[in-house]
Amino acid sequence: MASYPQLKMLINGEWIADGAEGSMPVINPANEEILGQMPKASTEQLDAALAAADAGFAKWSATPAIERYKVLRRATDLIRERAETIARVVTAEMGKPMSQSKPEVMGAADVIDFQAEEAKRAGGRLVPSRSANILSQQVRHVPVGPSILLTPWNFPVNLPCRKLGGALAAGCSVILKPAEDTPASAQLLVEAFVDAGVPDGVINLVYGDPGPVSEHLIASDVTRKVSFTGSTAVGKHLGALAAQGMKRFTPELGGHAPVIVSENANFESAVAACATVKFRNAGQVCVSPTRFLVARSIYDKFVAEFADRASKVKVGDAGADETVEMGPLAHGRRIPAMEYMVEDLGGNRGEVLTGGKAIGGRGFFFEPTVVAAPAADSRLMNEEPFGPIAGIVPFDELEEAVATANSLRYGLAAYAFTGSQDESYYLGSALRAGMVAINHLLVASPETPFGGIGDSGFGSEGGVEGYLGYTDTKFVTVAAS
Ligand code: NAD
């Protein structure tokens, strides 16, 4: 890619191209070419970032909220101006079509705007006292402190922005460690904040092997909060490390979203939405609809139409061909992860109606895959696939579908399609998940909280909750002297 930037870390306002631990290649998943070399931070460089974040917090938390707001608004103007360039890098690094990467960048700017506005509004509250002698009882939201932001590769601009927005608006300094597959997407984003005037040390950007880097950063006394988006297994590990130091922790983890389609649903709109959204970002989305539970009376028709639509999804190198609808998986390890799901369906444990195989040649491509009636104990119906594969099973009673939907330890998103008001209300209440959408599949917006329960994590990003997640609650009371 002609305009792939030289990769540099940002420590205390200084861009650093040399990682004292060497470097690792960043690969374009559509053609397996090396895009660039990512420097890996040494322990000393991580310590320098921690010291910078410590000093940066003192400065930024003392900056009036209105000034923080102005800087963040300048940053989002720059992000929007640079959206095309940033989106091209997203597509090169992880493969999604420009028709998805550009809206991701624009949407990320909206997320920052909302959080920046929140800085002006989050004034706390006054509580009436029980005694005439107590003059005031204030509840204040104070910034939690230097925060470690660990982000994955599937939304390499939007997910850092969800964390950066709340943290910077609230007055926290940060050390961002993006996924090793998508460092330049994060770097271009950070450049916009620096160019907008965020002071030195307030945002630091480091790269490296995720295990040792995150362990070192979390263990530091400087760190007060850790926010992680990624797999449940890693989230549990990092949560335990954060707990040892009594540090705030927000895990946004995996999901395995059920979709219940009732027999009275608007059939065409339901099947069109499901078959489109399932293959967006090649299914590598934590809230991707994945377990389809369809009323038996419409099951055969739904399965046939879903499979037909899936077989027509145009797969290819989205960076080279703008008509491509689904790019490659983000890295080579995702191919065996998909094959692991499909292998398990042998011996009548599910019927692969379309797809089911890697697409040969260069790049990490996998066919859009639809499986009819996967076994209840199949990997597909129980483990997060995080790829372009859908399982569809029939149900007879709505309560039975809800029980299946609620049967896993995940609880991120859940969806349903129904034409009945009563069923809408029932499903909205009965589905056990952090986010429930009825008659559509959109649960992420800048204004609304995004987060899960159970093995999908806890806490929220986005909305007022996203801002409050970077604050401590402080009670201040004053009596007459
Ligand atoms: P992976 O576990 O190798 O990596 C996923 C992410 O976690 C990467 O960004 C990586 O940098 C980070 N990571 C890995 N080990 C870490 C550690 N010890 N400390 C800190 N960060 C660490 O898996 P993968 O094959 O790249 O991704 C697939 C799985 O990851 C999926 O099953 C899915 O659950 C999860 N994932 C979830 C999201 C999400 O949005 N919730 C995003 C990406 C990946």
Boltz pocket constraint, residues with backbone or C-beta under 6 A from the ligand:
constraints:
  - pocket:
      binder: B
      contacts: [[A, 150], [A, 151], [A, 152], [A, 153], [A, 154], [A, 178], [A, 179], [A, 180], [A, 210], [A, 211], [A, 212], [A, 214], [A, 215], [A, 229], [A, 230], [A, 231], [A, 232], [A, 234], [A, 238], [A, 252], [A, 253], [A, 254], [A, 255], [A, 284], [A, 285], [A, 286], [A, 333], [A, 334], [A, 384], [A, 385], [A, 386]]
      max_distance: 6.0
